[in-house]
Structure formats: structure tokens, C-alpha cells
Amino acid sequence: MDIFSSLLSNLNYGTVFFLMLLESTVIPVPSELVVAPAAYHAAAGNVDVWMVILMATIGADCGASINYLAGYYLGRPVIYRFANSKWGRMCLLNQQKVEHSERYFNDHGLVATITGRLIPGIRHLISIPAGLSKMNYWKFLLYTTVGAGCWHAILAGLGWYLHAVVPEAQLNDKIMEYGEYIKIVIVALVAIVALYFAVKWWLKRKRTAAE
């Protein structure tokens, strides 16, 4: 925890990359408290906000690739065994969470790799079912980049905005407060998109059956 605290208090391109790599594996690093504060400092002119988004997204791609490869090559029994182990519990992981991410992936198809990056509780695990299903790696990487890039851009926008309205001492509390509203909006939008595609699929099936 001291190491993480030190990294969070010294955010730069390297630490943003490293922490987002960890966040996209199974280590519970809150991306809200990495990207948004980095963007807050970018608004003060200390770093470039676009580089923050880029390094965060590259880090997420690397971490997600680790999970993907673990799912692809190790398989479900090994993944479950780790999730239920002491090390898995230290990472706030369990078999139920992995199964939940698998259900989300199965219900939403390949696009889940994009939308899953925006949903708390799914974000850092969605890469595992992608690997388990043997999804094409380059398609997986493209979708992950789009999803992670969108999420980091949202957080960067929040951090940039907060620079003008709150002092740094209140930053983390405000990030978590606004973050809850953002999560609710994102989950609602994802649900609407999923409903749209479900209705579209149902109408197409009904039309095909009628023909």
C-alpha cells in the first residue's frame, strides 16, 4: 500500500502507464484516482493531458493482454483456482466475479470488450473471458483500446474540469463523488445500447421467420 501511495502521489507518464497496467490485470488500482488527478495536474501545466490519456490506454492494453493470454493459455480451471486462492482474495477476486464477467461477455458478444471497459466490476476482468473464448487477439486489442481510451478520456475530462473548481486537498473526494454519477450514466447508456441491439436482433429474426 505504501508503494501505491507513493506512486499515486508522484503521477507522471511512467506511473500512469504502470498503474493502469496493474488496474487492467487483477490488482485493484482505482483508475479514477490515477487518470483524473494526472489530468488535474495537466490543467496546471505540469504534464500533457493527451499524453496522460495515451499512456493510460497503452498501460490498460498491456494489462488487458496479460489477462487475455492467461485466459487463452491457462484455461478456466486454472483461472478459477487462482481466483479462489489467497492471492486471488488479496486482489479482491473470486470465482463469482470471474463468472460474472464471463456472463457479461457471453450475453453481449465481442462488443463486450468495448462496453465492459466502461463498467465497474467488469472493466479489469472482461479480458479473461475474451481469452477463454479464443477471441482474435488483434480484434480484442482494438476493442480494448477503444473502450479504455473512452474511459480514460472521460476521467481526464473530469480531472481537467475539477482543476478549476476544487483545491487539490479535496480532489480525491470530489473525484469519487463525481465518479459515482459518471458510472450510473455509463451503465444506463450501455444498457440502452444493449437493448437497441437486442430489439434489432429480435426484429430481424422475426422478419426472417416470416419470410
LUMFINU-188005 format. One record per residue (C-alpha): residue number from 1; x, y, z negated. Coordinates in steps of 0.02 Angstrom, whole numbers, padded with zeros to 5 digits. Example, Ala and Ser with C-alpha at 12.3 -4.5 7.8 and 13.67 -1.06 7.14 Angstrom:
<zati nr="1" px="00615" py="-00225" pz="-00390"/>
<zati nr="2" px="00684" py="-00053" pz="-00357"/>
! end
This chain:
<zati nr="1" px="00000" py="00000" pz="00000"/>
<zati nr="2" px="00145" py="00118" pz="-00037"/>
<zati nr="3" px="00212" py="00086" pz="00138"/>
<zati nr="4" px="00044" py="00126" pz="00217"/>
<zati nr="5" px="00025" py="00282" pz="00111"/>
<zati nr="6" px="00197" py="00339" pz="00165"/>
<zati nr="7" px="00156" py="00309" pz="00348"/>
<zati nr="8" px="-00012" py="00398" pz="00334"/>
<zati nr="9" px="00072" py="00548" pz="00254"/>
<zati nr="10" px="00202" py="00558" pz="00393"/>
<zati nr="11" px="00099" py="00541" pz="00551"/>
<zati nr="12" px="00192" py="00556" pz="00715"/>
<zati nr="13" px="00181" py="00467" pz="00883"/>
<zati nr="14" px="00276" py="00316" pz="00818"/>
<zati nr="15" px="00173" py="00293" pz="00659"/>
<zati nr="16" px="00010" py="00319" pz="00755"/>
<zati nr="17" px="00062" py="00183" pz="00877"/>
<zati nr="18" px="00116" py="00064" pz="00739"/>
<zati nr="19" px="-00036" py="00089" pz="00628"/>
<zati nr="20" px="-00157" py="00068" pz="00774"/>
<zati nr="21" px="-00065" py="-00091" pz="00823"/>
<zati nr="22" px="-00093" py="-00158" pz="00648"/>
<zati nr="23" px="-00276" py="-00099" pz="00647"/>
<zati nr="24" px="-00309" py="-00198" pz="00806"/>
<zati nr="25" px="-00242" py="-00360" pz="00732"/>
<zati nr="26" px="-00318" py="-00415" pz="00566"/>
<zati nr="27" px="-00236" py="-00290" pz="00449"/>
<zati nr="28" px="-00365" py="-00168" pz="00376"/>
<zati nr="29" px="-00296" py="00001" pz="00429"/>
<zati nr="30" px="-00436" py="00131" pz="00448"/>
<zati nr="31" px="-00414" py="00213" pz="00619"/>
<zati nr="32" px="-00517" py="00361" pz="00557"/>
<zati nr="33" px="-00379" py="00406" pz="00434"/>
<zati nr="34" px="-00244" py="00393" pz="00567"/>
<zati nr="35" px="-00304" py="00469" pz="00730"/>
<zati nr="36" px="-00413" py="00608" pz="00658"/>
<zati nr="37" px="-00277" py="00676" pz="00540"/>
<zati nr="38" px="-00149" py="00665" pz="00681"/>
<zati nr="39" px="-00266" py="00768" pz="00791"/>
<zati nr="40" px="-00291" py="00888" pz="00644"/>
<zati nr="41" px="-00103" py="00919" pz="00646"/>
<zati nr="42" px="-00106" py="00931" pz="00835"/>
<zati nr="43" px="-00229" py="01076" pz="00820"/>
<zati nr="44" px="-00097" py="01161" pz="00711"/>
<zati nr="45" px="00030" py="01137" pz="00850"/>
<zati nr="46" px="00135" py="01002" pz="00766"/>
<zati nr="47" px="00102" py="00865" pz="00895"/>
<zati nr="48" px="00011" py="00849" pz="01061"/>
<zati nr="49" px="-00168" py="00784" pz="01045"/>
<zati nr="50" px="-00163" py="00693" pz="01212"/>
<zati nr="51" px="-00006" py="00601" pz="01160"/>
<zati nr="52" px="-00092" py="00553" pz="00997"/>
<zati nr="53" px="-00237" py="00476" pz="01094"/>
<zati nr="54" px="-00117" py="00390" pz="01215"/>
<zati nr="55" px="-00004" py="00316" pz="01080"/>
<zati nr="56" px="-00154" py="00261" pz="00976"/>
<zati nr="57" px="-00230" py="00174" pz="01128"/>
<zati nr="58" px="-00067" py="00089" pz="01178"/>
<zati nr="59" px="-00047" py="00030" pz="00998"/>
<zati nr="60" px="-00226" py="-00037" pz="01000"/>
<zati nr="61" px="-00190" py="-00127" pz="01164"/>
<zati nr="62" px="-00036" py="-00211" pz="01089"/>
<zati nr="63" px="-00126" py="-00263" pz="00930"/>
<zati nr="64" px="-00277" py="-00325" pz="01026"/>
<zati nr="65" px="-00163" py="-00426" pz="01140"/>
<zati nr="66" px="-00092" py="-00514" pz="00987"/>
<zati nr="67" px="-00268" py="-00565" pz="00934"/>
<zati nr="68" px="-00312" py="-00615" pz="01112"/>
<zati nr="69" px="-00159" py="-00726" pz="01127"/>
<zati nr="70" px="-00193" py="-00803" pz="00957"/>
<zati nr="71" px="-00369" py="-00848" pz="01010"/>
<zati nr="72" px="-00312" py="-00909" pz="01182"/>
<zati nr="73" px="-00171" py="-01022" pz="01123"/>
<zati nr="74" px="-00211" py="-01069" pz="00943"/>
<zati nr="75" px="-00396" py="-01107" pz="00962"/>
<zati nr="76" px="-00544" py="-01095" pz="00846"/>
<zati nr="77" px="-00491" py="-01220" pz="00709"/>
<zati nr="78" px="-00327" py="-01128" pz="00676"/>
<zati nr="79" px="-00410" py="-00957" pz="00681"/>
<zati nr="80" px="-00543" py="-01014" pz="00556"/>
<zati nr="81" px="-00413" py="-01093" pz="00444"/>
<zati nr="82" px="-00316" py="-00929" pz="00437"/>
<zati nr="83" px="-00474" py="-00827" pz="00408"/>
<zati nr="84" px="-00516" py="-00936" pz="00257"/>
<zati nr="85" px="-00339" py="-00936" pz="00188"/>
<zati nr="86" px="-00265" py="-00825" pz="00053"/>
<zati nr="87" px="-00179" py="-00721" pz="00188"/>
<zati nr="88" px="-00343" py="-00701" pz="00280"/>
<zati nr="89" px="-00430" py="-00641" pz="00122"/>
<zati nr="90" px="-00290" py="-00516" pz="00093"/>
<zati nr="91" px="-00333" py="-00445" pz="00264"/>
<zati nr="92" px="-00517" py="-00436" pz="00212"/>
<zati nr="93" px="-00552" py="-00576" pz="00335"/>
<zati nr="94" px="-00660" py="-00731" pz="00325"/>
<zati nr="95" px="-00737" py="-00858" pz="00443"/>
<zati nr="96" px="-00907" py="-00771" pz="00440"/>
<zati nr="97" px="-00830" py="-00610" pz="00509"/>
<zati nr="98" px="-00745" py="-00705" pz="00650"/>
<zati nr="99" px="-00906" py="-00797" pz="00690"/>
<zati nr="100" px="-00999" py="-00630" pz="00690"/>
<zati nr="101" px="-00877" py="-00560" pz="00818"/>
<zati nr="102" px="-00899" py="-00718" pz="00923"/>
<zati nr="103" px="-01088" py="-00700" pz="00922"/>
<zati nr="104" px="-01072" py="-00518" pz="00975"/>
<zati nr="105" px="-00956" py="-00568" pz="01117"/>
<zati nr="106" px="-01069" py="-00709" pz="01173"/>
<zati nr="107" px="-01225" py="-00601" pz="01166"/>
<zati nr="108" px="-01153" py="-00454" pz="01262"/>
<zati nr="109" px="-01034" py="-00539" pz="01383"/>
<zati nr="110" px="-00871" py="-00466" pz="01444"/>
<zati nr="111" px="-00930" py="-00287" pz="01416"/>
<zati nr="112" px="-00924" py="-00327" pz="01230"/>
<zati nr="113" px="-00737" py="-00297" pz="01242"/>
<zati nr="114" px="-00777" py="-00114" pz="01277"/>
<zati nr="115" px="-00925" py="-00086" pz="01164"/>
<zati nr="116" px="-00852" py="-00192" pz="01024"/>
<zati nr="117" px="-00706" py="-00071" pz="01008"/>
<zati nr="118" px="-00831" py="00062" pz="00953"/>
<zati nr="119" px="-00919" py="-00038" pz="00818"/>
<zati nr="120" px="-00854" py="-00052" pz="00639"/>
<zati nr="121" px="-00828" py="-00230" pz="00579"/>
<zati nr="122" px="-00814" py="-00290" pz="00759"/>
<zati nr="123" px="-00678" py="-00174" pz="00825"/>
<zati nr="124" px="-00523" py="-00266" pz="00765"/>
<zati nr="125" px="-00593" py="-00442" pz="00791"/>
<zati nr="126" px="-00675" py="-00434" pz="00962"/>
<zati nr="127" px="-00510" py="-00482" pz="01045"/>
<zati nr="128" px="-00513" py="-00654" pz="00962"/>
<zati nr="129" px="-00670" py="-00720" pz="01050"/>
<zati nr="130" px="-00605" py="-00644" pz="01212"/>
<zati nr="131" px="-00452" py="-00756" pz="01193"/>
<zati nr="132" px="-00555" py="-00906" pz="01137"/>
<zati nr="133" px="-00663" py="-00890" pz="01294"/>
<zati nr="134" px="-00507" py="-00879" pz="01405"/>
<zati nr="135" px="-00562" py="-00711" pz="01474"/>
<zati nr="136" px="-00446" py="-00646" pz="01610"/>
<zati nr="137" px="-00309" py="-00552" pz="01519"/>
<zati nr="138" px="-00297" py="-00403" pz="01637"/>
<zati nr="139" px="-00484" py="-00376" pz="01634"/>
<zati nr="140" px="-00477" py="-00392" pz="01445"/>
<zati nr="141" px="-00337" py="-00263" pz="01437"/>
<zati nr="142" px="-00431" py="-00142" pz="01550"/>
<zati nr="143" px="-00591" py="-00155" pz="01446"/>
<zati nr="144" px="-00494" py="-00140" pz="01284"/>
<zati nr="145" px="-00405" py="00016" pz="01347"/>
<zati nr="146" px="-00570" py="00098" pz="01396"/>
<zati nr="147" px="-00655" py="00055" pz="01230"/>
<zati nr="148" px="-00506" py="00101" pz="01120"/>
<zati nr="149" px="-00473" py="00260" pz="01221"/>
<zati nr="150" px="-00653" py="00318" pz="01197"/>
<zati nr="151" px="-00648" py="00283" pz="01010"/>
<zati nr="152" px="-00482" py="00373" pz="00986"/>
<zati nr="153" px="-00542" py="00521" pz="01089"/>
<zati nr="154" px="-00694" py="00536" pz="00976"/>
<zati nr="155" px="-00585" py="00531" pz="00820"/>
<zati nr="156" px="-00462" py="00655" pz="00895"/>
<zati nr="157" px="-00606" py="00773" pz="00934"/>
<zati nr="158" px="-00664" py="00758" pz="00754"/>
<zati nr="159" px="-00491" py="00795" pz="00686"/>
<zati nr="160" px="-00468" py="00943" pz="00803"/>
<zati nr="161" px="-00637" py="01015" pz="00751"/>
<zati nr="162" px="-00604" py="00992" pz="00565"/>
<zati nr="163" px="-00443" py="01092" pz="00577"/>
<zati nr="164" px="-00549" py="01247" pz="00600"/>
<zati nr="165" px="-00670" py="01214" pz="00458"/>
<zati nr="166" px="-00586" py="01123" pz="00312"/>
<zati nr="167" px="-00420" py="01136" pz="00220"/>
<zati nr="168" px="-00304" py="00986" pz="00230"/>
<zati nr="169" px="-00338" py="00938" pz="00049"/>
<zati nr="170" px="-00519" py="00899" pz="00095"/>
<zati nr="171" px="-00479" py="00819" pz="00263"/>
<zati nr="172" px="-00494" py="00634" pz="00223"/>
<zati nr="173" px="-00657" py="00654" pz="00128"/>
<zati nr="174" px="-00734" py="00752" pz="00273"/>
<zati nr="175" px="-00669" py="00626" pz="00400"/>
<zati nr="176" px="-00755" py="00483" pz="00308"/>
<zati nr="177" px="-00915" py="00586" pz="00289"/>
<zati nr="178" px="-00924" py="00633" pz="00473"/>
<zati nr="179" px="-00863" py="00460" pz="00521"/>
<zati nr="180" px="-01019" py="00380" pz="00450"/>
<zati nr="181" px="-01129" py="00490" pz="00559"/>
<zati nr="182" px="-01023" py="00451" pz="00711"/>
<zati nr="183" px="-01037" py="00263" pz="00678"/>
<zati nr="184" px="-01226" py="00274" pz="00666"/>
<zati nr="185" px="-01237" py="00368" pz="00831"/>
<zati nr="186" px="-01119" py="00246" pz="00918"/>
<zati nr="187" px="-01211" py="00092" pz="00856"/>
<zati nr="188" px="-01376" py="00169" pz="00915"/>
<zati nr="189" px="-01303" py="00208" pz="01086"/>
<zati nr="190" px="-01231" py="00033" pz="01104"/>
<zati nr="191" px="-01400" py="-00041" pz="01055"/>
<zati nr="192" px="-01487" py="00067" pz="01187"/>
<zati nr="193" px="-01363" py="00014" pz="01322"/>
<zati nr="194" px="-01381" py="-00170" pz="01272"/>
<zati nr="195" px="-01571" py="-00153" pz="01278"/>
<zati nr="196" px="-01561" py="-00073" pz="01450"/>
<zati nr="197" px="-01458" py="-00215" pz="01522"/>
<zati nr="198" px="-01569" py="-00345" pz="01437"/>
<zati nr="199" px="-01726" py="-00270" pz="01513"/>
<zati nr="200" px="-01640" py="-00254" pz="01682"/>
<zati nr="201" px="-01589" py="-00437" pz="01675"/>
<zati nr="202" px="-01765" py="-00491" pz="01623"/>
<zati nr="203" px="-01847" py="-00393" pz="01764"/>
<zati nr="204" px="-01725" py="-00466" pz="01891"/>
<zati nr="205" px="-01760" py="-00641" pz="01828"/>
<zati nr="206" px="-01947" py="-00612" pz="01834"/>
<zati nr="207" px="-01935" py="-00543" pz="02011"/>
<zati nr="208" px="-01830" py="-00691" pz="02066"/>
<zati nr="209" px="-01954" py="-00814" pz="01990"/>
<zati nr="210" px="-02098" py="-00727" pz="02080"/>
<zati nr="211" px="-02011" py="-00745" pz="02247"/>
! end
